[in-house]
Amino acid sequence: MAVRTKFLRRDPAEITPWAETCGAIRCLIEEADGAAGEVHYVEIQDAKLHYHQKTDEFYYVIDGQGTMILDDEQIELHRGVVVYVPRGVKHKAVGELTVLTVCVPRGVLDDVHELE
């Protein structure tokens, strides 16, 4: 049986960001790549409260500090913190933050439901 492996390498510095619900986003692994999930490099700016019906998210704080609203709770964020946000949880990050988000399954950009 032949096994075909596809490798992907993406550098955030080589990707032009665009404005999205959470701020300036660079898709490192996107839905079109066919991977199990998506990976986004995000500079948080004026994030809006939102949720996802079909997608779970993992946030890894690369740099900065701030807070995250998760439903009716608020937690502190700083470099090195990881947060798991299950589908259905209303959330937004606040502060000057650079994060890596891992979204499972893929298709998160079509699964953003803004609340503000």
C-alpha positions in Angstrom: 0.0 0.0 0.0 1.4 3.4 -1.0 1.3 6.2 1.5 1.2 9.7 0.2 2.3 12.4 2.6 1.8 16.1 2.0 3.9 18.5 4.0 3.0 22.1 4.5 5.4 24.9 5.5 4.1 28.4 6.0 5.9 31.5 7.4 3.6 34.2 8.8 6.0 36.9 7.5 5.2 35.7 4.0 1.4 35.9 4.3 -0.5 39.2 4.0 -2.9 39.6 6.9 -6.5 40.7 6.5 -9.1 41.9 9.0 -11.3 39.3 10.6 -13.5 39.0 13.7 -10.6 38.8 16.1 -8.1 41.2 14.3 -5.4 40.8 11.7 -5.3 37.1 10.6 -2.8 35.1 8.6 -4.0 31.6 7.6 -1.0 29.3 7.9 -3.0 26.1 7.3 -6.4 26.8 5.7 -9.4 24.8 4.7 -8.3 24.4 1.1 -5.1 22.6 2.3 -7.3 19.6 3.2 -5.7 19.1 6.7 -7.7 17.9 9.7 -7.9 21.5 11.0 -6.7 25.0 10.4 -3.9 27.1 12.0 -4.1 30.9 12.1 -1.6 33.5 13.3 -3.7 36.3 14.7 -2.8 39.8 16.1 -5.8 40.6 18.3 -7.3 43.9 17.6 -10.9 45.1 18.4 -12.1 41.5 18.7 -15.8 40.9 18.6 -17.7 38.5 20.8 -18.6 35.4 18.7 -19.0 31.7 18.8 -18.6 28.7 16.4 -21.3 26.0 16.0 -19.1 23.3 14.4 -15.5 24.3 15.4 -13.4 23.9 18.5 -10.5 26.3 19.0 -7.2 26.2 20.8 -5.5 29.5 21.5 -1.8 29.6 22.2 -0.6 33.1 23.3 2.7 33.8 21.5 3.1 37.3 22.9 1.3 40.0 24.9 -1.1 40.0 27.7 -4.8 40.6 28.1 -8.0 38.7 29.0 -10.5 36.4 27.3 -14.2 36.4 27.9 -15.7 32.9 27.8 -19.5 32.9 28.1 -19.9 34.7 31.5 -16.3 34.3 32.8 -13.2 36.2 32.2 -9.7 34.7 32.3 -6.2 36.3 32.2 -3.9 35.7 29.2 -0.1 36.1 28.9 2.7 34.6 26.9 2.7 30.8 27.0 -1.0 30.3 28.0 -3.1 27.8 26.1 -6.9 28.0 26.1 -9.4 25.4 24.8 -12.7 26.9 23.5 -15.3 24.3 22.7 -17.8 24.9 20.0 -20.8 27.0 21.2 -18.9 29.0 23.8 -19.2 32.8 23.3 -15.7 34.2 23.4 -13.4 37.1 22.6 -9.9 38.1 23.5 -9.0 41.6 24.7 -5.6 43.2 24.9 -2.5 43.4 22.9 -2.0 39.8 22.0 -0.4 37.7 19.3 -1.9 34.2 19.2 -1.8 31.0 17.3 -5.2 29.4 16.9 -5.8 25.8 16.0 -9.3 25.1 14.7 -10.8 21.6 14.5 -12.4 20.6 12.2 -11.4 22.8 9.3 -13.9 25.4 8.0 -13.9 27.9 10.8 -14.0 31.0 8.6 -17.5 29.9 7.5 -18.5 29.2 11.1 -18.1 32.6 12.8 -21.3 33.9 14.4 -20.7 37.5 15.6 -22.7 38.7 18.6 -21.5 42.4 18.6 
